[in-house]
Amino acid sequence: MEKKLFGTDGVRGVANHELKGELAFKLGRIGGYYLTKNSEQERPVVIIGKDTRLSGDMLEAALMAGLTSVGIDVYRLGIIPTPGVCFLSRSKEVAGGVMISASHNPTADNGIKFFDQNGIKLSDQAELEIEELIFNDHSEELPYPIDNEIGLIEEKYDWIEEYINFVIKSTDQKLDGLKVVIDCANGAAYQASPSVFESLGAEVIVINNHPNGAEINVNCGSTAPELAAEKVIKTDADLGVAHDGDADRVILIDEKGEIVEGDNIMAVAAREMIAQDKLNKNTVVTTKYSNLGLKESLAEVGAELVITKNGDRYVLAEMLKNNYRLGGEKSGHIIFSEYNTTGDGILTAVKIAAIIKKKGQSLSQLKEVMSYWPQLLANVKVSQKDGWDQNTRIEAEIKAAENEIGTSGRVFVRASGTEPLIRVMLEGKEEELLNKWERKLTKLISEELN
């Protein structure tokens, strides 16, 4: 069955239009029931965190109403990174957690994602079961407690400090003498990321640290790291850190102002983990979007690359299944499973900063362990993405591109799980050939789906 509400990372949409308070109430009520139906706690607890979006308060109120209506107590965490909710979901005596965020999406969007008591995002099957209850109006089958059995709400805003301390303790390497620019994307990282780096001894220069809700991800952060790059050059910093709205991803900038994406971050981290004998089975997990240069880089040190479906939840599932320790995505979702069970932008930045300090090498030197293959990525805005892969003209054009690019490269086309986009990726040794097929594919997709 195909999901109707949940995408690759929870439920997302324009707040108060696609993602209304009524839907948030149902997700709280039914999602909360799902999280706690096997709980042994007399009064199960679910924690809720959010990023800085203006719509966060509205959705939080609706979610809390839904959760408390089925007898669940709610602990409000306030503004906190998604990896903080993940960490607290598994480290506290709670039945699970909910994060209100649309991550890197525009300010008008928002989203809701659930974590179970192990800090793991719900499976596809669990999300389908929640949708079944919502769309087939089985909500009346859920309990309606009364009197003192109705859930209560408590504020636990200080719990973010436990997440901050957890990230600080993830390394024993002090960062004294390291100058770091941190772009908080005006989002959930605004408190935690500077606190972590300052506690480790780094000199911190913070930009885009206005948690007013109206500027989250606006020309800043991981989707626009050029601003952080300019600041690195201007201040002669050693490292730039660009978060997204909920800090589950990160893009780094070296001391020359050059962007370092997730693939290159994993190549650097993998080598350090191999040196410490911590890269279990010498394997890294990633998605189809990762550059083939990562595979080449890992092969040079006897490591392998395992490919999963797009989405850090699928990367994590593969990591947990085979006890792999490092995985992630080109976009900057990096998972160190020894520490956390979701992409953690702050933890990732700390790990790379620690390598810079320990080795006495700049990030521009460290990143040379990987060379990129030419890769083109285009997003085609469409009015209808459902059933796009059944379009025979598009299918024939993709096959023609695959035949000409050959086995040394690849063509990957998919619908976005969170936005009205068809994503087209082409990779190979001949850039001119890639450009030709990007033009042809994007033109046809736009014509056929608009």
C-alpha positions as CSV (number, residue, x, y, z in Angstrom):
1,M,0.0,0.0,0.0
2,E,1.1,3.5,-0.7
3,K,1.2,6.0,2.1
4,K,-1.1,9.1,1.8
5,L,0.1,11.3,4.7
6,F,3.6,10.2,5.7
7,G,6.6,10.9,3.4
8,T,10.2,10.0,3.8
9,D,10.4,12.0,7.0
10,G,7.0,12.2,8.7
11,V,4.0,14.2,7.7
12,R,4.8,17.5,6.0
13,G,2.9,20.3,4.3
14,V,2.0,24.0,4.4
15,A,0.9,24.6,8.0
16,N,-2.8,25.4,8.5
17,H,-3.4,24.5,4.8
18,E,-2.2,20.9,4.2
19,L,-1.1,20.3,7.8
20,K,-4.0,21.7,9.8
21,G,-4.7,21.6,13.6
22,E,-7.4,19.0,13.0
23,L,-4.9,16.7,11.4
24,A,-2.3,17.3,14.1
25,F,-5.0,16.5,16.7
26,K,-5.7,13.2,15.0
27,L,-2.0,12.4,14.6
28,G,-1.5,13.1,18.3
29,R,-4.4,11.0,19.3
30,I,-3.8,8.0,17.0
31,G,0.0,8.3,16.8
32,G,0.1,8.5,20.6
33,Y,-2.2,5.5,21.0
34,Y,0.1,3.6,18.6
35,L,3.2,4.5,20.6
36,T,1.7,3.6,23.9
37,K,-0.7,0.7,23.2
38,N,1.9,-1.9,24.5
39,S,3.3,0.4,27.2
40,E,3.5,-1.1,30.7
41,Q,3.5,2.4,32.3
42,E,0.4,3.2,34.3
43,R,0.6,6.8,32.9
44,P,2.6,6.6,29.6
45,V,4.6,9.7,28.7
46,V,5.4,11.2,25.2
47,I,7.8,14.1,24.8
48,I,7.3,16.8,22.2
49,G,9.9,19.1,20.7
50,K,9.7,21.7,17.9
51,D,11.8,24.0,15.8
52,T,11.3,27.8,15.7
53,R,8.6,28.0,13.0
54,L,5.7,30.3,13.8
55,S,3.2,27.4,13.3
56,G,4.9,25.3,15.9
57,D,2.8,26.5,18.8
58,M,-0.5,25.8,16.9
59,L,0.5,22.3,15.9
60,E,2.0,21.6,19.4
61,A,-1.3,22.6,21.0
62,A,-3.3,20.3,18.7
63,L,-0.9,17.4,19.2
64,M,-0.9,17.7,23.0
65,A,-4.7,17.8,22.9
66,G,-4.7,14.6,20.9
67,L,-2.2,12.9,23.1
68,T,-3.8,13.8,26.4
69,S,-7.2,12.8,25.1
70,V,-6.1,9.2,25.1
71,G,-4.6,9.3,28.6
72,I,-1.0,10.1,27.7
73,D,1.0,12.6,29.7
74,V,3.0,15.1,27.7
75,Y,6.4,16.6,28.5
76,R,7.1,19.8,26.4
77,L,10.7,20.2,25.5
78,G,10.3,23.5,23.8
79,I,12.7,24.4,20.9
80,I,15.2,21.6,20.5
81,P,17.0,19.9,17.6
82,T,15.4,16.7,16.2
83,P,18.4,14.6,17.4
84,G,17.7,15.9,20.9
85,V,14.2,14.5,20.8
86,C,15.6,11.3,19.4
87,F,18.2,11.0,22.2
88,L,15.7,11.8,25.0
89,S,13.1,9.4,23.6
90,R,15.5,6.5,24.3
91,S,17.3,7.9,27.4
92,K,14.3,8.8,29.4
93,E,11.4,6.6,30.7
94,V,9.0,7.6,28.0
95,A,7.0,5.8,25.4
96,G,8.3,7.9,22.5
97,G,8.7,11.4,21.1
98,V,7.3,13.7,18.6
99,M,9.2,16.4,16.7
100,I,7.4,19.3,15.0
101,S,9.5,20.4,12.2
102,A,9.8,20.6,8.4
103,S,13.5,20.4,8.6
104,H,15.1,22.3,5.6
105,N,11.7,23.2,4.0
106,P,10.4,26.8,3.6
107,T,9.1,28.7,6.6
108,A,5.4,28.2,5.7
109,D,5.8,24.4,5.9
110,N,5.8,22.3,9.0
111,G,5.9,18.6,9.8
112,I,5.3,16.0,12.5
113,K,7.5,13.0,13.0
114,F,7.4,10.3,15.6
115,F,10.1,8.4,17.5
116,D,9.5,5.2,19.5
117,Q,11.0,4.5,22.9
118,N,14.3,3.4,21.2
119,G,14.6,6.8,19.5
120,I,13.8,5.3,16.1
121,K,11.4,6.8,13.5
122,L,8.3,4.7,12.9
123,S,8.5,2.0,10.2
124,D,6.5,2.2,7.0
125,Q,4.1,-0.4,8.3
126,A,3.5,1.5,11.5
127,E,2.8,4.7,9.5
128,L,0.4,2.8,7.3
129,E,-1.5,1.5,10.4
130,I,-1.8,5.0,11.7
131,E,-3.1,6.2,8.3
132,E,-5.6,3.4,8.3
133,L,-7.0,4.6,11.6
134,I,-7.2,8.2,10.4
135,F,-8.7,7.7,7.0
136,N,-11.1,4.9,7.9
137,D,-12.3,6.8,10.9
138,H,-11.5,4.1,13.5
139,S,-10.7,6.8,16.0
140,E,-13.9,6.0,18.0
141,E,-12.3,2.7,18.8
142,L,-9.6,4.5,20.8
143,P,-10.1,5.1,24.6
144,Y,-11.8,8.2,25.9
145,P,-10.5,8.5,29.5
146,I,-12.3,10.8,31.9
147,D,-11.5,12.6,35.2
148,N,-8.0,12.0,36.5
149,E,-7.1,9.5,33.7
150,I,-6.9,12.3,31.1
151,G,-3.3,13.1,30.3
152,L,-1.4,16.0,31.9
153,I,1.2,18.4,30.4
154,E,4.5,19.4,32.0
155,E,7.3,21.6,30.8
156,K,10.8,20.1,30.6
157,Y,12.6,22.9,28.8
158,D,15.8,22.2,30.8
159,W,16.1,18.7,29.2
160,I,17.9,20.2,26.3
161,E,20.9,20.5,28.6
162,E,21.1,16.7,28.8
163,Y,21.3,16.5,25.0
164,I,24.0,19.2,24.9
165,N,26.0,17.4,27.5
166,F,25.6,14.1,25.6
167,V,27.1,15.7,22.5
168,I,30.0,17.3,24.5
169,K,30.8,13.9,26.0
170,S,30.9,12.2,22.6
171,T,34.5,13.3,22.2
172,D,37.5,13.6,24.6
173,Q,39.2,16.0,22.1
174,K,39.2,19.6,23.2
175,L,38.8,22.2,20.5
176,D,40.9,25.0,22.0
177,G,42.4,27.2,19.3
178,L,39.8,26.3,16.7
179,K,37.8,29.1,15.3
180,V,34.4,28.0,14.1
181,V,31.6,29.8,12.3
182,I,28.1,28.3,13.1
183,D,25.1,29.1,10.9
184,C,22.1,28.1,13.0
185,A,19.6,28.7,10.1
186,N,17.5,30.7,12.6
187,G,16.3,27.3,13.7
188,A,16.5,24.7,16.5
189,A,20.3,24.7,16.7
190,Y,20.4,28.3,18.0
191,Q,21.1,27.3,21.6
192,A,22.6,23.8,21.4
193,S,25.2,24.1,18.7
194,P,27.1,27.2,20.0
195,S,26.9,25.8,23.6
196,V,28.5,22.6,22.6
197,F,31.4,24.2,20.7
198,E,32.0,26.8,23.4
199,S,32.1,24.1,26.1
200,L,34.7,22.2,24.1
201,G,36.9,25.3,24.0
202,A,36.4,26.6,20.4
203,E,36.2,30.2,19.5
204,V,32.6,30.5,18.2
205,I,31.2,33.0,15.7
206,V,27.5,32.6,15.4
207,I,25.3,33.8,12.5
208,N,21.6,33.4,11.6
209,N,20.7,32.9,15.3
210,H,17.3,34.6,15.3
211,P,14.7,32.1,16.5
212,N,11.8,34.4,15.6
213,G,10.2,31.8,13.4
214,A,9.9,34.0,10.4
215,E,13.5,33.5,9.1
216,I,14.1,29.8,9.5
217,N,16.1,28.4,6.5
218,V,15.7,31.8,4.7
219,N,18.8,32.2,2.6
220,C,20.9,30.6,5.3
221,G,21.9,27.3,6.8
222,S,22.6,24.0,5.1
223,T,20.5,24.9,2.0
224,A,22.4,28.2,1.5
225,P,25.9,27.6,3.0
226,E,27.4,30.4,0.9
227,L,26.7,32.9,3.7
228,A,28.7,30.8,6.2
229,A,31.4,30.4,3.7
230,E,31.8,34.1,3.3
231,K,31.9,34.5,7.1
232,V,34.7,31.8,7.3
233,I,36.8,33.8,4.8
234,K,36.1,37.1,6.4
235,T,37.0,36.0,10.0
236,D,39.8,33.6,9.0
237,A,38.0,30.7,10.7
238,D,39.1,27.1,10.6
239,L,35.7,25.6,10.0
240,G,32.2,26.6,9.1
241,V,29.1,24.7,10.3
242,A,25.8,25.2,8.5
243,H,22.8,23.5,10.1
244,D,19.2,23.1,8.7
245,G,16.1,24.2,10.6
246,D,16.0,21.2,13.0
247,A,19.8,20.4,13.1
248,D,19.5,16.8,11.9
249,R,21.8,17.6,9.0
250,V,24.9,19.7,8.5
251,I,27.0,21.1,5.7
252,L,30.6,22.0,6.5
253,I,32.9,24.7,5.1
254,D,36.6,24.4,5.0
255,E,39.0,27.2,5.9
256,K,39.2,28.2,2.2
257,G,35.4,28.8,2.1
258,E,34.7,25.6,0.1
259,I,31.6,23.5,0.8
260,V,32.0,20.0,2.2
261,E,28.9,17.9,1.7
262,G,27.8,14.7,3.4
263,D,29.6,12.3,1.1
264,N,33.0,14.0,1.8
265,I,32.2,14.1,5.5
266,M,31.6,10.4,5.6
267,A,34.8,9.7,3.7
268,V,36.8,11.7,6.3
269,A,34.9,10.2,9.3
270,A,35.3,6.6,7.9
271,R,39.1,6.9,7.8
272,E,39.3,8.1,11.3
273,M,37.0,5.3,12.5
274,I,39.1,2.7,10.7
275,A,42.2,4.0,12.4
276,Q,40.4,3.6,15.8
277,D,39.0,0.2,14.8
278,K,35.4,1.5,15.2
279,L,34.1,1.1,11.6
280,N,32.4,-2.2,12.1
281,K,32.7,-4.5,9.1
282,N,34.5,-1.6,7.4
283,T,31.2,-0.6,5.9
284,V,29.4,2.7,5.4
285,V,25.7,3.0,4.5
286,T,24.3,5.6,2.2
287,T,21.6,6.2,-0.4
288,K,21.5,6.3,-4.2
289,Y,22.2,10.0,-4.2
290,S,25.8,9.6,-2.9
291,N,28.5,10.3,-5.3
292,L,30.4,7.4,-6.8
293,G,33.5,9.1,-5.7
294,L,32.7,8.0,-2.1
295,K,32.7,4.4,-3.1
296,E,36.1,4.9,-4.8
297,S,37.4,6.6,-1.7
298,L,36.3,3.9,0.7
299,A,37.7,1.2,-1.6
300,E,41.2,2.8,-1.3
301,V,41.2,1.9,2.4
302,G,39.4,-1.5,2.1
303,A,36.0,-0.3,3.1
304,E,32.7,-1.0,1.4
305,L,29.5,1.1,0.6
306,V,26.0,-0.3,1.1
307,I,23.2,1.5,-0.8
308,T,19.6,2.0,0.6
309,K,16.5,3.8,-0.4
310,N,16.5,7.6,0.0
311,G,15.9,8.8,3.5
312,D,18.0,8.6,6.7
313,R,15.4,6.2,8.2
314,Y,16.3,3.6,5.6
315,V,20.0,4.2,6.2
316,L,19.5,3.7,9.9
317,A,17.4,0.5,9.4
318,E,20.3,-1.0,7.4
319,M,22.8,0.1,10.0
320,L,20.8,-1.4,12.9
321,K,20.2,-4.6,10.9
322,N,23.9,-5.3,10.4
323,N,25.4,-3.3,13.3
324,Y,27.1,-0.8,11.0
325,R,28.4,2.3,12.7
326,L,28.5,5.0,10.1
327,G,26.0,6.1,7.5
328,G,24.2,9.1,6.0
329,E,23.3,11.1,3.0
330,K,24.9,13.6,0.7
331,S,22.5,16.2,2.1
332,G,24.3,16.1,5.4
333,H,22.2,13.6,7.4
334,I,25.1,11.7,9.1
335,I,24.4,8.9,11.6
336,F,27.0,7.7,14.1
337,S,25.0,4.9,15.4
338,E,27.2,4.4,18.5
339,Y,25.8,7.8,19.7
340,N,22.5,8.5,18.1
341,T,19.7,6.9,16.0
342,T,19.1,9.8,13.6
343,G,21.1,12.3,11.6
344,D,22.8,14.6,14.1
345,G,24.2,17.8,12.6
346,I,25.8,19.0,15.8
347,L,27.4,15.7,16.7
348,T,28.7,15.3,13.1
349,A,30.3,18.8,13.2
350,V,31.9,18.0,16.5
351,K,33.3,14.7,15.2
352,I,34.9,16.4,12.2
353,A,36.2,19.3,14.3
354,A,37.8,16.8,16.6
355,I,39.6,15.1,13.7
356,I,40.9,18.5,12.5
357,K,42.3,19.3,15.9
358,K,43.7,15.8,16.6
359,K,45.5,15.5,13.3
360,G,46.6,19.1,13.0
361,Q,45.3,19.2,9.5
362,S,42.9,21.6,7.9
363,L,39.5,20.4,6.5
364,S,40.7,21.3,3.0
365,Q,43.5,18.8,3.5
366,L,41.3,16.1,5.1
367,K,38.7,16.3,2.4
368,E,41.2,15.4,-0.4
369,V,40.6,11.7,0.5
370,M,37.7,11.9,-1.9
371,S,37.4,13.0,-5.5
372,Y,33.9,13.7,-6.9
373,W,32.5,12.2,-10.1
374,P,30.6,14.7,-12.2
375,Q,27.0,14.6,-10.9
376,L,24.0,16.7,-11.8
377,L,20.9,17.0,-9.6
378,A,17.8,18.8,-10.9
379,N,14.4,19.4,-9.1
380,V,11.5,19.6,-11.5
381,K,8.4,21.3,-9.9
382,V,5.3,19.4,-10.9
383,S,1.6,19.8,-10.4
384,Q,1.0,16.0,-10.0
385,K,3.7,13.6,-8.9
386,D,1.5,10.6,-8.1
387,G,1.9,7.9,-10.8
388,W,4.7,9.7,-12.5
389,D,6.6,6.4,-12.9
390,Q,3.7,5.0,-14.9
391,N,4.3,7.6,-17.7
392,T,5.5,5.6,-20.7
393,R,7.2,8.6,-22.3
394,I,9.2,9.4,-19.2
395,E,10.1,5.8,-18.7
396,A,11.4,5.5,-22.3
397,E,13.5,8.6,-22.0
398,I,15.1,7.4,-18.7
399,K,16.0,4.1,-20.4
400,A,17.5,6.0,-23.3
401,A,19.6,8.0,-20.9
402,E,20.8,4.9,-19.1
403,N,21.8,3.2,-22.3
404,E,23.9,6.2,-23.5
405,I,25.5,7.0,-20.1
406,G,26.4,3.3,-19.7
407,T,27.4,1.2,-16.7
408,S,30.1,3.5,-15.6
409,G,27.5,6.1,-14.6
410,R,23.9,6.1,-13.5
411,V,20.5,7.8,-13.9
412,F,18.2,8.1,-10.9
413,V,14.7,9.7,-11.0
414,R,12.3,9.8,-8.1
415,A,9.5,11.8,-6.6
416,S,10.3,13.8,-3.5
417,G,8.7,12.5,-0.4
418,T,8.1,15.9,1.1
419,E,7.6,18.4,-1.8
420,P,5.9,18.6,-5.2
421,L,9.1,17.8,-7.1
422,I,10.5,15.1,-9.3
423,R,14.2,14.7,-8.6
424,V,16.6,13.9,-11.4
425,M,20.1,12.8,-10.8
426,L,22.7,11.9,-13.4
427,E,26.3,10.8,-12.7
428,G,29.2,9.7,-14.9
429,K,32.6,10.6,-16.2
430,E,31.4,12.7,-19.2
431,E,29.9,16.0,-18.0
432,E,28.8,17.1,-21.5
433,L,26.7,13.9,-21.8
434,L,25.1,14.4,-18.4
435,N,24.2,18.0,-19.3
436,K,22.5,16.8,-22.5
437,W,20.3,14.3,-20.7
438,E,19.5,16.6,-17.8
439,R,18.0,19.1,-20.3
440,K,16.1,16.4,-22.1
441,L,14.7,14.7,-19.0
442,T,13.7,17.8,-17.1
443,K,12.0,19.3,-20.1
444,L,10.0,16.1,-20.7
445,I,9.0,15.7,-17.0
446,S,7.8,19.3,-16.8
447,E,5.8,18.9,-20.0
448,E,4.2,15.6,-18.9
449,L,3.4,16.4,-15.3
450,N,2.2,20.0,-15.4
